[in-house]
Amino acid sequence: MQTALNSRVIIEQAKGVLAERLRISVDEAFGVLRAYARTNHVRILAVANGIIDRTVELPR
């Protein structure tokens, strides 16, 4: 249960970071996260972590 909560917090933080960087809504930011994860065959949590620690660079 705690792991799921921690994962959700990380994803929410990444959505906020993307929304700010790309000047889009939080819902659109989630779509960007999801699309990147699907295209690159990685878990959305891994993408979110990468956004937060700046190891994943998404197109602007």
Chimera marker file (.cmm) of the C-alpha trace (Angstrom):
<marker_set name="trace">
<marker id="1" x="0.000" y="0.000" z="0.000" r="1" g="1" b="0" radius="0.5"/>
<marker id="2" x="2.777" y="2.446" z="0.926" r="1" g="1" b="0" radius="0.5"/>
<marker id="3" x="4.635" y="1.656" z="-2.303" r="1" g="1" b="0" radius="0.5"/>
<marker id="4" x="1.550" y="2.476" z="-4.359" r="1" g="1" b="0" radius="0.5"/>
<marker id="5" x="1.155" y="5.761" z="-2.509" r="1" g="1" b="0" radius="0.5"/>
<marker id="6" x="4.815" y="6.655" z="-3.024" r="1" g="1" b="0" radius="0.5"/>
<marker id="7" x="4.503" y="5.841" z="-6.727" r="1" g="1" b="0" radius="0.5"/>
<marker id="8" x="1.448" y="8.054" z="-7.031" r="1" g="1" b="0" radius="0.5"/>
<marker id="9" x="3.261" y="10.948" z="-5.342" r="1" g="1" b="0" radius="0.5"/>
<marker id="10" x="6.191" y="10.636" z="-7.762" r="1" g="1" b="0" radius="0.5"/>
<marker id="11" x="3.857" y="10.560" z="-10.771" r="1" g="1" b="0" radius="0.5"/>
<marker id="12" x="1.969" y="13.609" z="-9.489" r="1" g="1" b="0" radius="0.5"/>
<marker id="13" x="5.241" y="15.494" z="-9.000" r="1" g="1" b="0" radius="0.5"/>
<marker id="14" x="6.357" y="14.629" z="-12.518" r="1" g="1" b="0" radius="0.5"/>
<marker id="15" x="3.012" y="15.792" z="-13.918" r="1" g="1" b="0" radius="0.5"/>
<marker id="16" x="3.510" y="19.118" z="-12.184" r="1" g="1" b="0" radius="0.5"/>
<marker id="17" x="7.057" y="19.468" z="-13.482" r="1" g="1" b="0" radius="0.5"/>
<marker id="18" x="5.951" y="18.702" z="-17.037" r="1" g="1" b="0" radius="0.5"/>
<marker id="19" x="2.953" y="21.000" z="-16.838" r="1" g="1" b="0" radius="0.5"/>
<marker id="20" x="5.225" y="23.844" z="-15.778" r="1" g="1" b="0" radius="0.5"/>
<marker id="21" x="7.991" y="23.124" z="-18.300" r="1" g="1" b="0" radius="0.5"/>
<marker id="22" x="5.683" y="22.587" z="-21.249" r="1" g="1" b="0" radius="0.5"/>
<marker id="23" x="3.030" y="25.099" z="-20.194" r="1" g="1" b="0" radius="0.5"/>
<marker id="24" x="0.256" y="22.537" z="-20.441" r="1" g="1" b="0" radius="0.5"/>
<marker id="25" x="-2.450" y="21.281" z="-18.108" r="1" g="1" b="0" radius="0.5"/>
<marker id="26" x="-1.756" y="18.572" z="-15.566" r="1" g="1" b="0" radius="0.5"/>
<marker id="27" x="-4.062" y="16.231" z="-17.502" r="1" g="1" b="0" radius="0.5"/>
<marker id="28" x="-2.094" y="16.875" z="-20.686" r="1" g="1" b="0" radius="0.5"/>
<marker id="29" x="1.133" y="16.272" z="-18.769" r="1" g="1" b="0" radius="0.5"/>
<marker id="30" x="-0.147" y="12.854" z="-17.727" r="1" g="1" b="0" radius="0.5"/>
<marker id="31" x="-0.880" y="12.099" z="-21.373" r="1" g="1" b="0" radius="0.5"/>
<marker id="32" x="2.689" y="13.043" z="-22.261" r="1" g="1" b="0" radius="0.5"/>
<marker id="33" x="4.036" y="10.756" z="-19.521" r="1" g="1" b="0" radius="0.5"/>
<marker id="34" x="1.816" y="7.891" z="-20.615" r="1" g="1" b="0" radius="0.5"/>
<marker id="35" x="2.660" y="8.288" z="-24.308" r="1" g="1" b="0" radius="0.5"/>
<marker id="36" x="6.397" y="8.382" z="-23.591" r="1" g="1" b="0" radius="0.5"/>
<marker id="37" x="6.150" y="5.278" z="-21.416" r="1" g="1" b="0" radius="0.5"/>
<marker id="38" x="4.191" y="3.355" z="-24.045" r="1" g="1" b="0" radius="0.5"/>
<marker id="39" x="6.403" y="4.429" z="-26.937" r="1" g="1" b="0" radius="0.5"/>
<marker id="40" x="9.587" y="3.513" z="-25.086" r="1" g="1" b="0" radius="0.5"/>
<marker id="41" x="8.203" y="0.362" z="-23.419" r="1" g="1" b="0" radius="0.5"/>
<marker id="42" x="8.957" y="1.522" z="-19.892" r="1" g="1" b="0" radius="0.5"/>
<marker id="43" x="6.827" y="1.894" z="-16.800" r="1" g="1" b="0" radius="0.5"/>
<marker id="44" x="5.268" y="5.277" z="-16.214" r="1" g="1" b="0" radius="0.5"/>
<marker id="45" x="6.918" y="5.383" z="-12.777" r="1" g="1" b="0" radius="0.5"/>
<marker id="46" x="10.347" y="5.085" z="-14.401" r="1" g="1" b="0" radius="0.5"/>
<marker id="47" x="9.500" y="7.980" z="-16.720" r="1" g="1" b="0" radius="0.5"/>
<marker id="48" x="8.219" y="10.040" z="-13.791" r="1" g="1" b="0" radius="0.5"/>
<marker id="49" x="11.414" y="9.418" z="-11.838" r="1" g="1" b="0" radius="0.5"/>
<marker id="50" x="13.428" y="10.416" z="-14.889" r="1" g="1" b="0" radius="0.5"/>
<marker id="51" x="11.473" y="13.643" z="-15.270" r="1" g="1" b="0" radius="0.5"/>
<marker id="52" x="12.065" y="14.553" z="-11.642" r="1" g="1" b="0" radius="0.5"/>
<marker id="53" x="15.791" y="13.771" z="-11.636" r="1" g="1" b="0" radius="0.5"/>
<marker id="54" x="16.243" y="15.117" z="-15.183" r="1" g="1" b="0" radius="0.5"/>
<marker id="55" x="17.542" y="11.890" z="-16.693" r="1" g="1" b="0" radius="0.5"/>
<marker id="56" x="14.605" y="11.723" z="-19.115" r="1" g="1" b="0" radius="0.5"/>
<marker id="57" x="14.324" y="14.584" z="-21.563" r="1" g="1" b="0" radius="0.5"/>
<marker id="58" x="10.999" y="14.955" z="-23.312" r="1" g="1" b="0" radius="0.5"/>
<marker id="59" x="10.518" y="17.088" z="-26.399" r="1" g="1" b="0" radius="0.5"/>
<marker id="60" x="9.357" y="20.600" z="-25.665" r="1" g="1" b="0" radius="0.5"/>
<link id1="1" id2="2" r="1" g="1" b="0" radius="0.2"/>
<link id1="2" id2="3" r="1" g="1" b="0" radius="0.2"/>
<link id1="3" id2="4" r="1" g="1" b="0" radius="0.2"/>
<link id1="4" id2="5" r="1" g="1" b="0" radius="0.2"/>
<link id1="5" id2="6" r="1" g="1" b="0" radius="0.2"/>
<link id1="6" id2="7" r="1" g="1" b="0" radius="0.2"/>
<link id1="7" id2="8" r="1" g="1" b="0" radius="0.2"/>
<link id1="8" id2="9" r="1" g="1" b="0" radius="0.2"/>
<link id1="9" id2="10" r="1" g="1" b="0" radius="0.2"/>
<link id1="10" id2="11" r="1" g="1" b="0" radius="0.2"/>
<link id1="11" id2="12" r="1" g="1" b="0" radius="0.2"/>
<link id1="12" id2="13" r="1" g="1" b="0" radius="0.2"/>
<link id1="13" id2="14" r="1" g="1" b="0" radius="0.2"/>
<link id1="14" id2="15" r="1" g="1" b="0" radius="0.2"/>
<link id1="15" id2="16" r="1" g="1" b="0" radius="0.2"/>
<link id1="16" id2="17" r="1" g="1" b="0" radius="0.2"/>
<link id1="17" id2="18" r="1" g="1" b="0" radius="0.2"/>
<link id1="18" id2="19" r="1" g="1" b="0" radius="0.2"/>
<link id1="19" id2="20" r="1" g="1" b="0" radius="0.2"/>
<link id1="20" id2="21" r="1" g="1" b="0" radius="0.2"/>
<link id1="21" id2="22" r="1" g="1" b="0" radius="0.2"/>
<link id1="22" id2="23" r="1" g="1" b="0" radius="0.2"/>
<link id1="23" id2="24" r="1" g="1" b="0" radius="0.2"/>
<link id1="24" id2="25" r="1" g="1" b="0" radius="0.2"/>
<link id1="25" id2="26" r="1" g="1" b="0" radius="0.2"/>
<link id1="26" id2="27" r="1" g="1" b="0" radius="0.2"/>
<link id1="27" id2="28" r="1" g="1" b="0" radius="0.2"/>
<link id1="28" id2="29" r="1" g="1" b="0" radius="0.2"/>
<link id1="29" id2="30" r="1" g="1" b="0" radius="0.2"/>
<link id1="30" id2="31" r="1" g="1" b="0" radius="0.2"/>
<link id1="31" id2="32" r="1" g="1" b="0" radius="0.2"/>
<link id1="32" id2="33" r="1" g="1" b="0" radius="0.2"/>
<link id1="33" id2="34" r="1" g="1" b="0" radius="0.2"/>
<link id1="34" id2="35" r="1" g="1" b="0" radius="0.2"/>
<link id1="35" id2="36" r="1" g="1" b="0" radius="0.2"/>
<link id1="36" id2="37" r="1" g="1" b="0" radius="0.2"/>
<link id1="37" id2="38" r="1" g="1" b="0" radius="0.2"/>
<link id1="38" id2="39" r="1" g="1" b="0" radius="0.2"/>
<link id1="39" id2="40" r="1" g="1" b="0" radius="0.2"/>
<link id1="40" id2="41" r="1" g="1" b="0" radius="0.2"/>
<link id1="41" id2="42" r="1" g="1" b="0" radius="0.2"/>
<link id1="42" id2="43" r="1" g="1" b="0" radius="0.2"/>
<link id1="43" id2="44" r="1" g="1" b="0" radius="0.2"/>
<link id1="44" id2="45" r="1" g="1" b="0" radius="0.2"/>
<link id1="45" id2="46" r="1" g="1" b="0" radius="0.2"/>
<link id1="46" id2="47" r="1" g="1" b="0" radius="0.2"/>
<link id1="47" id2="48" r="1" g="1" b="0" radius="0.2"/>
<link id1="48" id2="49" r="1" g="1" b="0" radius="0.2"/>
<link id1="49" id2="50" r="1" g="1" b="0" radius="0.2"/>
<link id1="50" id2="51" r="1" g="1" b="0" radius="0.2"/>
<link id1="51" id2="52" r="1" g="1" b="0" radius="0.2"/>
<link id1="52" id2="53" r="1" g="1" b="0" radius="0.2"/>
<link id1="53" id2="54" r="1" g="1" b="0" radius="0.2"/>
<link id1="54" id2="55" r="1" g="1" b="0" radius="0.2"/>
<link id1="55" id2="56" r="1" g="1" b="0" radius="0.2"/>
<link id1="56" id2="57" r="1" g="1" b="0" radius="0.2"/>
<link id1="57" id2="58" r="1" g="1" b="0" radius="0.2"/>
<link id1="58" id2="59" r="1" g="1" b="0" radius="0.2"/>
<link id1="59" id2="60" r="1" g="1" b="0" radius="0.2"/>
</marker_set>
